[in-house]
Amino acid sequence: MPFSRSSRATQTLSAAALSALLLASAGKHFRDPGFYDQVVPDILCRDDSGGRANGPLAVLSREEWVAVSGLLEAGAAVGLLIPATRRAAAGCVAVMFTLFLAGHADALRKAYGPDGSPRRRTVHTLRLPLQAPLIAWAWSLRAPGKAAAGIPA
């Protein structure tokens, strides 16, 4: 008897896998926030030391941005698990991963700058292109049961 999977079951499994990835990442935001520090662009980070002027986008400190993004990832992970919210959550995750491109590009630029190290260059060279399949994966979950069957969302 051949094993048959419905497109809905495939989408549910895919959503659960992306949810697990997001939950693991969200947990790391709080266990090892320093891992994400380099990915938050300086333009977004408030500097309360007086060392530089804060721009209009600098509303949170680097640590606050890391915590907020961890909370957003955890919330999105939960949203992916609930069929009624999966489409909206998947769209939000795709947008979130797209916005993260700016941080990854900035981190890559810094890694190849004078303060960069071979390890940072390797890490950020690998992290930036990883965003493309993550964006596509999240986007594919916007129409549960259809994308896996080849029907466009």
C-alpha positions as CSV (number, residue, x, y, z in Angstrom):
1,M,0.0,0.0,0.0
2,P,1.7,3.2,-1.1
3,F,2.0,6.0,1.4
4,S,-0.1,9.0,0.4
5,R,0.1,12.5,2.0
6,S,-2.6,15.1,1.6
7,S,-1.5,18.6,0.7
8,R,-3.1,19.9,3.9
9,A,-1.1,17.4,6.0
10,T,2.1,18.4,4.2
11,Q,1.4,22.1,4.9
12,T,0.6,21.4,8.5
13,L,3.9,19.5,8.9
14,S,5.7,22.3,7.2
15,A,4.1,24.9,9.4
16,A,5.0,22.9,12.5
17,A,8.6,22.6,11.3
18,L,8.9,26.4,10.7
19,S,7.2,27.0,14.0
20,A,9.8,24.8,15.7
21,L,12.6,26.7,14.0
22,L,11.2,30.0,15.1
23,L,10.7,28.8,18.7
24,A,14.3,27.6,18.8
25,S,15.5,31.0,17.5
26,A,13.2,32.9,19.9
27,G,14.7,30.9,22.8
28,K,18.2,31.7,21.6
29,H,17.3,35.4,21.6
30,F,17.0,35.2,25.4
31,R,19.7,32.5,26.1
32,D,22.4,34.1,24.0
33,P,21.3,37.6,22.9
34,G,24.9,38.5,21.9
35,F,24.5,36.1,18.9
36,Y,21.9,38.5,17.5
37,D,23.6,41.8,18.5
38,Q,25.5,42.1,15.2
39,V,22.4,41.7,13.1
40,V,20.6,44.7,14.6
41,P,21.6,47.7,12.4
42,D,23.1,50.6,14.3
43,I,20.6,53.0,12.7
44,L,17.8,51.3,14.7
45,C,19.7,51.3,18.0
46,R,19.2,54.1,20.6
47,D,22.4,55.2,22.2
48,D,21.8,56.6,25.7
49,S,25.5,57.1,26.4
50,G,25.6,60.4,24.4
51,G,28.4,58.9,22.2
52,R,26.4,59.5,19.1
53,A,23.2,61.3,18.0
54,N,20.1,59.1,17.8
55,G,18.3,59.1,14.5
56,P,14.5,58.9,14.1
57,L,14.5,55.1,13.8
58,A,16.6,54.6,17.0
59,V,13.7,54.0,19.3
60,L,15.0,50.9,21.2
61,S,18.4,49.8,22.5
62,R,20.2,46.9,20.7
63,E,19.2,44.6,23.6
64,E,15.6,45.7,23.4
65,W,15.5,45.0,19.6
66,V,16.9,41.5,20.2
67,A,14.2,40.9,22.9
68,V,11.4,42.3,20.8
69,S,12.4,40.2,17.7
70,G,12.6,37.1,19.9
71,L,9.1,37.8,21.2
72,L,7.8,38.4,17.6
73,E,9.4,35.1,16.5
74,A,7.7,33.2,19.4
75,G,4.3,34.8,18.6
76,A,4.7,34.0,14.9
77,A,5.6,30.4,15.8
78,V,2.4,30.0,17.8
79,G,0.4,31.7,15.0
80,L,1.7,29.2,12.4
81,L,0.4,26.3,14.6
82,I,-3.2,27.6,14.6
83,P,-4.9,26.9,11.3
84,A,-7.2,29.9,11.6
85,T,-4.2,32.3,12.0
86,R,-1.7,30.4,9.8
87,R,-2.1,32.5,6.7
88,A,-1.7,35.8,8.5
89,A,1.2,34.5,10.6
90,A,3.0,33.0,7.5
91,G,2.7,36.4,5.7
92,C,4.0,38.2,8.8
93,V,6.9,35.7,9.0
94,A,7.8,36.3,5.4
95,V,7.8,40.0,5.9
96,M,9.8,39.6,9.1
97,F,12.5,37.5,7.4
98,T,12.5,40.1,4.5
99,L,13.1,42.9,7.0
100,F,15.8,40.9,8.6
101,L,17.8,41.1,5.3
102,A,18.8,44.7,6.2
103,G,20.4,43.5,9.5
104,H,22.1,40.5,7.9
105,A,23.5,42.7,5.1
106,D,24.7,45.3,7.7
107,A,26.3,42.5,9.7
108,L,28.0,41.1,6.6
109,R,29.3,44.6,5.7
110,K,30.8,45.0,9.2
111,A,32.3,41.5,9.2
112,Y,34.3,42.4,6.1
113,G,35.3,45.8,7.6
114,P,38.3,46.6,9.7
115,D,36.8,45.1,12.9
116,G,35.6,41.9,11.3
117,S,37.1,38.5,11.9
118,P,37.3,35.4,9.8
119,R,34.6,33.7,12.0
120,R,32.2,36.7,11.6
121,R,32.8,36.7,7.9
122,T,31.9,33.0,7.6
123,V,28.9,33.3,9.9
124,H,27.4,36.3,8.2
125,T,28.3,35.1,4.7
126,L,26.2,32.0,5.4
127,R,23.4,33.7,7.3
128,L,22.5,36.3,4.6
129,P,21.6,33.9,1.8
130,L,19.7,31.6,4.2
131,Q,17.0,34.3,4.4
132,A,15.9,33.6,0.8
133,P,14.7,30.0,1.4
134,L,13.2,31.1,4.8
135,I,11.2,33.8,3.1
136,A,10.0,31.4,0.4
137,W,9.1,28.8,3.0
138,A,7.1,31.2,5.1
139,W,5.4,32.6,2.0
140,S,4.4,29.1,0.8
141,L,2.5,28.6,4.1
142,R,0.1,31.4,3.3
143,A,-2.3,29.0,1.5
144,P,-2.4,25.8,3.5
145,G,-3.2,22.7,1.4
146,K,-2.9,24.5,-1.9
147,A,0.8,25.3,-2.3
148,A,1.8,21.7,-1.8
149,A,-0.7,20.6,-4.5
150,G,0.9,23.1,-7.0
151,I,-2.0,25.5,-6.9
152,P,-0.7,29.1,-6.7
153,A,-1.5,31.0,-3.5
